[in-house]
Amino acid sequence: MLYFRLNLDTKSLYNTFISFQNHSWHIKNEISNIKSDDISCVWLRRSFVELSLEEKESKEKDIDFKIWRNEFNATLLGLFHSLKDLPWLNPISHAFKGDNKYYQMSLAKQLGLKIPKTIVSNEKEKLLQFCKICKSDVIFKSRNLQIRPRLSQRHICQSY
């Protein structure tokens, strides 16, 4: 087999089966299957189970789904650990760093990229002050992809 793709969207994962037995992983989906012993290189495209915005809203209070997702993510960490000695196109530690907005800003600064005025805060007054300074031209970006703001940036900035 040339490659095996493990998609981490929920629709794909409902039809994906992963077993760990005798120190070996077996993964199968609707397209193909593979054993961990047959894997020679890893490309980590996504680290964990991905949710669409619709799924985030509809599954927000579904405890069974939350348990399923946590179990799948724990299984993925176990799989990644088992494959740690193989060549990785993007080592997992680099993939995690790449997902970190603070690291991205630090790296952008080191590389001399132009960075707009930025604030990271959970303090409402500081955020409102920032909106005032920027004359309401503000982009909101959540640090955690699992969290969706209840108020839009327009609402936040208009409240001062």
C-alpha positions, 0 to 999 in steps of 0.5 A: 500500500502506498499510503493510508489516510486516517481522516479525523472528522467525525463522519469518517471516524464513525466508520473507522475501527481501531484495535490495539492487540499484542503491541500492534495497531490495526486500523480499518475504514471504508477504503482500506486497512493497515497494521502499524507494523506496515507503517514506514512514515507518518504525516500528521495532518490533524492531531485530534478529532475535528468538529465542524461548527454545526457539530460544535453547536449540536453536540455541545451538551451530548455527554455520550459524544464527549466521551466518544471523542475523548476516548478517540483522542486518547486512542490517537495519542496512544497510536502516535506514541507507538509510532514515535520511532518512525520518521515523521514528516512533521514531528508531533511536537512541531505540529502542536507548536504550530497550532499555538497562536502565541508561538506563531506570533513569536515566530512571526516577530523573529522572522520580521513579519509585520504583526498588527496591534494585538491583545490576548486577554480575558479582561473585558475592560482591556478588550474594550480599551483595545477596541477604542484604540483600534477604532473598532477595526478588530478581529476576534480569534479564539485561543481554543478552537473548541470555544465559539464566542457568544458575542461578536466583535461588533457587540464587544466593541459597541458596548463601550 
